[in-house]
Amino acid sequence: MSALPPPPPPGTNYLAVIVPGLTLSLLGAFFGGLLIPLLIFLFLFTNRAARRHPVFIVNVTIVVFGLALAALNVSEQWKDMATPNESPGNSLIFANIIFDIVSPLFINSILLFRLLAFYPRITTPRSTIVKVLIFPVLVKCGRFISVTLSLHEMNQTNGNDSITTLATQLWFRNPYMISEWSLQIAGNL
C-alpha cells in the first residue's frame, strides 16, 4: 500500500492540484464571461413586448443560471487550490451538484414555451395542444422526479463520507440518474 504524500506547507500546493484547478477555473471564467454579452444582446435586440413573453424570461433566467454556475465552479476551484488541506464544504459541493444536474432540465424546458409560442392557446384547438404537449410534459415531470430522488439519495450521508465521495460512487450506478438520462434522450427525440 503506497503512502500518501505529506500535505504541502501552508501557502503552497502541489502542481498536480494547481494545473487542473487552474485550467477548469480559467475555462469556467471564460465560458461564463461569454454569457455576459449574450445577456446584453438579449436586452438590446428585444422590444418591451417581446420581453414580456415567457420564452424571453426563461432565456434570461437560463443565462443568469449559467453565470451563477460559472461563478460557483470558479470559486470551488479557487478554494481547492488556495486551501488544499480544507474541504470545500458539503454545502458548496451540493450546490454545485444541484446546478450541474438541474440546469439541463430547465434548459430543455424552454422547448415547452417554444411549442406554446408556435401553437397559441387562443387559435389552436385544445385537443391539438394536448396531443403536442402531453409527451414533453410527462417526460419533464419524470425527469424532475428522478432528479429530486437522485439529489435526495446523494444528500443522505452516513456521516463518514462526503457528498463528493457519494456522488462519485453513486453517479453511474444511481438508478435515478440512469432513468433521468434515459428520459432526457427520449425527450430529445
Disulfide bonds with the S-S distance in Angstrom:
none
